[in-house]
C-alpha cells in the first residue's frame, strides 16, 4: 500500500499525501515514501518546481499517535534512528535544489505543520488551522524547532511551541508561516498559476543557488557569509543562465525559461 502519489505535468512535480483516513498522519512508511518521491523529482530534469499537497480534509495531522505509542517500547537507539528518519526528510525539503510549494487545503498540525514549514512557499485556505500541539501530550517539537527559529524568530516560536495553541490561517500568515490565503475553490488554481509564473519568469539555476545560499549563510559569521556570497556571485556570472539572461535583457528580447 502506498501512502503518497506523485507525478509530473508541465514541468511541475506533484507529491500528494494519500492517507486521508488517518488525516495523512506521519509514520515510518509515509516518511520513507516522501523521501523517495522528493529525491526522484529533484533528479528529474523535466521538473522545475514541486508542489506538495494532500488528499482528504486535513493536510497532515502530524505523527501517527498509534505509531508514536509503539515507539515508546523501542530502545533509545531505535528511537534515535526513527527521529533521524524524519530529520532527514525535513532537511531534504529545506535544502532541495528545486522550489517546493505547500498547497495546504486543511489543518496542518504538529509534524504536519513542520512539513509545511520547511517548504519554500505555503499557500492555504481560510479554514485551515496551524500549530504545534506536542507539549499538550508531553512530547516536544524538537526537529522542526530548528527550522522554525530561522523562519519566524524566537518570540514567535515561543508563542507557538510553548502554548501548543492552534492559530488561524490569517494568524499564521501574520507570523510568517503562510504566504497567501485563497478559497478552497481557488487554491489549486492559484498554486499552479504561481508555479507557472516562477517557471516562466525565473531561471531555475538562479532560484536553486539562491535557495541554497539562504540555507547556508545563516549559520556563518558575517565575514564568512560575505566571502561565500562574493564567491557565489562570481561563479554565477559565468553560468549559462546568467549569460542568456543578460544578453536577452540587453537585446530587449523576451526570455521564457
Rosetta blueprint (number, residue, H / E / L):
1 X L
2 X L
3 X L
4 X E
5 X E
6 X E
7 X E
8 X E
9 X E
10 X L
11 X L
12 X E
13 X E
14 X E
15 X E
16 X E
17 X E
18 X L
19 X L
20 X H
21 X H
22 X H
23 X L
24 X L
25 X L
26 X E
27 X L
28 X H
29 X H
30 X H
31 X H
32 X H
33 X H
34 X H
35 X H
36 X H
37 X H
38 X H
39 X H
40 X H
41 X H
42 X H
43 X L
44 X L
45 X L
46 X L
47 X L
48 X L
49 X E
50 X E
51 X E
52 X E
53 X E
54 X E
55 X L
56 X L
57 X L
58 X L
59 X L
60 X E
61 X L
62 X L
63 X E
64 X L
65 X H
66 X H
67 X H
68 X H
69 X H
70 X H
71 X H
72 X L
73 X L
74 X L
75 X L
76 X H
77 X H
78 X H
79 X H
80 X H
81 X H
82 X H
83 X H
84 X H
85 X H
86 X H
87 X H
88 X H
89 X H
90 X H
91 X H
92 X H
93 X H
94 X H
95 X H
96 X L
97 X L
98 X L
99 X E
100 X E
101 X E
102 X E
103 X E
104 X E
105 X L
106 X L
107 X L
108 X E
109 X E
110 X L
111 X H
112 X H
113 X H
114 X H
115 X H
116 X H
117 X H
118 X L
119 X L
120 X L
121 X E
122 X E
123 X E
124 X E
125 X L
126 X L
127 X L
128 X L
129 X E
130 X E
131 X E
132 X L
133 X L
134 X H
135 X H
136 X H
137 X H
138 X L
139 X L
140 X L
141 X L
142 X H
143 X H
144 X H
145 X H
146 X H
147 X H
148 X H
149 X H
150 X H
151 X H
152 X H
153 X L
154 X H
155 X H
156 X H
157 X H
158 X H
159 X H
160 X H
161 X H
162 X H
163 X H
164 X L
165 X L
166 X L
167 X E
168 X E
169 X H
170 X H
171 X H
172 X H
173 X H
174 X H
175 X H
176 X L
177 X L
178 X L
179 X L
180 X E
181 X E
182 X L
183 X L
184 X H
185 X H
186 X H
187 X H
188 X H
189 X H
190 X H
191 X H
192 X H
193 X H
194 X H
195 X H
196 X H
197 X H
198 X H
199 X H
200 X H
201 X H
202 X L
203 X L
204 X H
205 X H
206 X H
207 X H
208 X H
209 X H
210 X H
211 X H
212 X H
213 X H
214 X H
215 X H
216 X H
217 X H
218 X L
219 X L
220 X L
221 X L
222 X H
223 X H
224 X H
225 X H
226 X H
227 X H
228 X H
229 X H
230 X H
231 X H
232 X H
233 X H
234 X H
235 X H
236 X H
237 X H
238 X L
239 X L
240 X H
241 X H
242 X H
243 X H
244 X H
245 X H
246 X H
247 X H
248 X H
249 X H
250 X H
251 X L
252 X L
253 X L
254 X L
255 X L
256 X L
257 X L
